[in-house]
Amino acid sequence: KEYYYGGEIFFDKPGETPFGSPTKSVSVGYTLRSQSELHVHIVDRLKPLFTRDVYDVVNRNCNHFTDSVCAWLTGRHLSSEVVRQPERLMQLPAVQLLRPVLNRWLGNLEPPSEPPEKAARRALDARQRPHLTASLALPGAAVNILPTGGDGPTVVGTVRY
């Protein structure tokens, strides 16, 4: 199983999550823990720590979740290169502008209500078309504007009051 965090914790077949196949694989180490022990640890210990309420594309994201899993499994953390990727990206003005959208988009995957394979694919569709309302967005935030009925291209705009 491949576990991932997008506001909630999900799992799917390796390489078949909404994020697709990995572009790079790095060995972190070995473990003597079983799959069932990992699952219990994630449900009992990590799920309460990695929720929708605390998701942040820079400070509490999928890399931080993966780092916690690796530390528990192997006693080793991910490299700072991986964990600090979002911090480096935040130095770009365009990424700073998109941070609220990214938080809502990546931190609001829908919980599976069907087998994980189908739910993960549906979550991808939801992330491709995030829905925001002006009451949830702060002035200056970038938002996706969807046409009535959902047909047609999505337009990116900024919130003004």
The 8 nearest C-alpha neighbors of each residue, nearest first, counted from 0:
[[1, 12, 11, 13, 10, 2, 34, 14],
 [0, 2, 13, 10, 11, 12, 3, 14],
 [1, 3, 10, 9, 0, 11, 8, 4],
 [4, 2, 9, 8, 10, 61, 1, 5],
 [5, 3, 8, 61, 7, 6, 9, 64],
 [4, 6, 106, 7, 108, 105, 107, 8],
 [7, 5, 51, 106, 107, 50, 54, 4],
 [8, 6, 5, 50, 4, 51, 9, 49],
 [7, 9, 4, 3, 5, 46, 2, 6],
 [10, 8, 3, 2, 4, 7, 11, 110],
 [11, 9, 2, 1, 3, 0, 115, 8],
 [10, 12, 1, 0, 115, 16, 116, 13],
 [11, 13, 0, 15, 1, 14, 16, 10],
 [14, 12, 1, 15, 0, 11, 16, 20],
 [13, 15, 20, 19, 16, 12, 21, 1],
 [16, 14, 12, 19, 13, 20, 11, 17],
 [15, 17, 18, 19, 11, 14, 119, 12],
 [18, 16, 123, 19, 119, 120, 15, 122],
 [17, 19, 16, 20, 15, 123, 14, 21],
 [20, 18, 16, 15, 17, 14, 21, 22],
 [19, 21, 14, 15, 22, 18, 16, 13],
 [22, 20, 23, 14, 19, 24, 18, 13],
 [23, 21, 20, 24, 19, 14, 25, 18],
 [22, 24, 21, 25, 20, 26, 14, 81],
 [23, 25, 26, 21, 22, 27, 20, 14],
 [26, 24, 27, 23, 28, 77, 78, 21],
 [25, 27, 28, 24, 29, 77, 23, 69],
 [28, 26, 25, 75, 77, 29, 69, 73],
 [29, 27, 26, 73, 30, 75, 69, 74],
 [28, 30, 73, 31, 27, 72, 26, 32],
 [31, 29, 73, 32, 72, 28, 33, 74],
 [30, 32, 33, 29, 72, 73, 34, 36],
 [31, 33, 30, 36, 72, 34, 37, 35],
 [34, 32, 36, 35, 37, 31, 30, 38],
 [33, 35, 37, 36, 38, 32, 0, 39],
 [34, 36, 38, 37, 33, 39, 32, 40],
 [37, 35, 33, 39, 38, 34, 40, 32],
 [38, 36, 40, 34, 35, 39, 41, 33],
 [37, 39, 35, 41, 36, 40, 42, 34],
 [40, 38, 42, 36, 41, 37, 43, 35],
 [41, 39, 37, 43, 44, 38, 42, 36],
 [40, 42, 45, 38, 39, 44, 43, 46],
 [41, 43, 39, 46, 40, 44, 45, 38],
 [44, 42, 40, 41, 39, 45, 46, 47],
 [45, 43, 40, 41, 42, 46, 47, 48],
 [44, 46, 41, 48, 47, 49, 42, 43],
 [45, 47, 42, 49, 48, 41, 44, 43],
 [48, 46, 45, 49, 44, 50, 43, 42],
 [49, 47, 45, 46, 50, 44, 53, 64],
 [48, 50, 46, 47, 45, 53, 7, 54],
 [51, 49, 6, 7, 52, 53, 48, 54],
 [52, 50, 6, 54, 53, 106, 7, 107],
 [51, 53, 50, 54, 6, 49, 106, 55],
 [52, 54, 51, 50, 55, 49, 59, 6],
 [55, 53, 59, 51, 106, 6, 52, 60],
 [54, 56, 59, 58, 57, 102, 60, 53],
 [55, 57, 60, 102, 58, 59, 101, 54],
 [58, 56, 85, 55, 86, 59, 60, 89],
 [57, 59, 55, 56, 60, 63, 54, 86],
 [60, 58, 55, 54, 63, 57, 56, 53],
 [61, 59, 56, 63, 62, 55, 54, 58],
 [60, 62, 4, 64, 63, 65, 3, 5],
 [63, 61, 65, 64, 82, 60, 66, 81],
 [62, 64, 66, 60, 61, 65, 59, 82],
 [63, 65, 61, 67, 62, 66, 68, 60],
 [66, 64, 68, 62, 67, 63, 69, 61],
 [65, 67, 63, 69, 77, 64, 68, 76],
 [68, 66, 70, 64, 65, 69, 71, 63],
 [67, 69, 65, 71, 66, 70, 72, 64],
 [70, 68, 72, 66, 71, 67, 73, 76],
 [71, 69, 74, 75, 76, 67, 73, 68],
 [70, 72, 68, 69, 74, 73, 67, 75],
 [73, 71, 69, 30, 70, 68, 74, 32],
 [74, 72, 75, 30, 70, 69, 29, 28],
 [73, 75, 70, 71, 72, 76, 69, 28],
 [76, 74, 70, 73, 69, 77, 27, 28],
 [77, 75, 70, 66, 69, 78, 74, 67],
 [78, 76, 66, 79, 81, 75, 82, 69],
 [77, 79, 80, 81, 76, 82, 83, 66],
 [78, 80, 82, 81, 83, 77, 84, 76],
 [81, 79, 78, 83, 82, 84, 77, 87],
 [82, 80, 79, 84, 83, 78, 77, 62],
 [81, 83, 79, 62, 84, 80, 63, 78],
 [82, 84, 86, 81, 85, 80, 79, 87],
 [85, 83, 87, 81, 86, 82, 80, 88],
 [86, 84, 88, 57, 87, 83, 89, 56],
 [87, 85, 89, 83, 88, 84, 57, 90],
 [86, 88, 84, 85, 89, 90, 83, 91],
 [89, 87, 85, 90, 86, 91, 84, 94],
 [90, 88, 86, 91, 87, 95, 94, 85],
 [89, 91, 88, 87, 92, 86, 95, 94],
 [90, 92, 89, 94, 93, 88, 95, 87],
 [93, 91, 95, 94, 96, 90, 89, 97],
 [94, 92, 96, 95, 91, 97, 89, 98],
 [93, 95, 97, 96, 91, 92, 89, 98],
 [96, 94, 92, 98, 93, 97, 89, 91],
 [95, 97, 93, 94, 98, 92, 141, 140],
 [96, 98, 94, 100, 95, 99, 141, 101],
 [97, 99, 101, 95, 100, 96, 94, 102],
 [100, 98, 102, 101, 97, 140, 103, 141],
 [101, 99, 103, 97, 102, 98, 104, 142],
 [100, 102, 104, 98, 103, 99, 105, 97],
 [103, 101, 99, 106, 100, 56, 104, 105],
 [104, 102, 100, 106, 101, 107, 105, 99],
 [103, 105, 101, 102, 126, 106, 129, 107],
 [106, 104, 5, 102, 101, 107, 103, 108],
 [107, 105, 6, 5, 102, 103, 54, 104],
 [108, 106, 6, 105, 103, 104, 5, 109],
 [107, 109, 5, 122, 106, 6, 110, 105],
 [108, 110, 122, 107, 111, 125, 7, 118],
 [111, 109, 112, 108, 7, 118, 9, 122],
 [110, 112, 118, 113, 115, 109, 119, 114],
 [113, 111, 110, 118, 114, 115, 109, 117],
 [112, 114, 111, 118, 115, 117, 116, 110],
 [113, 115, 116, 117, 118, 112, 111, 119],
 [116, 114, 118, 117, 11, 119, 111, 113],
 [115, 117, 119, 114, 118, 11, 120, 12],
 [116, 118, 120, 119, 115, 114, 121, 113],
 [119, 117, 111, 115, 121, 120, 116, 113],
 [120, 118, 122, 116, 121, 117, 17, 115],
 [119, 121, 123, 117, 118, 122, 17, 116],
 [122, 120, 118, 124, 123, 119, 117, 125],
 [123, 121, 119, 125, 120, 124, 108, 109],
 [124, 122, 17, 126, 120, 121, 125, 127],
 [125, 123, 121, 127, 122, 126, 128, 120],
 [124, 126, 122, 128, 123, 127, 129, 121],
 [127, 125, 123, 128, 124, 129, 104, 122],
 [126, 128, 124, 125, 129, 123, 104, 122],
 [127, 129, 126, 125, 130, 124, 143, 153],
 [130, 128, 126, 104, 125, 127, 131, 143],
 [131, 129, 128, 132, 143, 145, 144, 104],
 [132, 130, 129, 133, 135, 142, 143, 136],
 [131, 133, 134, 135, 136, 130, 142, 144],
 [132, 134, 136, 135, 131, 158, 137, 142],
 [133, 135, 132, 136, 137, 131, 158, 138],
 [136, 134, 133, 132, 131, 137, 103, 99],
 [137, 135, 133, 134, 140, 138, 132, 158],
 [136, 138, 140, 139, 158, 135, 133, 134],
 [139, 137, 158, 159, 140, 160, 136, 157],
 [138, 140, 158, 157, 137, 159, 141, 96],
 [141, 139, 157, 138, 158, 137, 136, 142],
 [140, 142, 157, 156, 97, 100, 96, 139],
 [143, 141, 156, 155, 157, 100, 144, 140],
 [144, 142, 155, 154, 153, 156, 145, 129],
 [143, 145, 154, 153, 155, 142, 146, 156],
 [144, 146, 153, 149, 143, 147, 154, 152],
 [147, 145, 149, 150, 148, 151, 144, 153],
 [148, 146, 149, 145, 150, 151, 144, 153],
 [147, 149, 150, 146, 145, 151, 152, 153],
 [148, 150, 146, 147, 145, 151, 152, 153],
 [151, 149, 148, 146, 152, 147, 145, 153],
 [150, 152, 146, 149, 153, 145, 148, 147],
 [151, 153, 154, 150, 145, 146, 149, 144],
 [152, 154, 145, 144, 143, 151, 155, 146],
 [155, 153, 144, 143, 152, 156, 145, 142],
 [156, 154, 143, 142, 144, 153, 141, 157],
 [155, 157, 142, 141, 143, 154, 144, 158],
 [158, 156, 141, 140, 139, 142, 159, 155],
 [157, 159, 138, 139, 140, 141, 137, 156],
 [160, 158, 138, 139, 157, 137, 140, 133],
 [159, 138, 158, 137, 139, 133, 157, 134]]
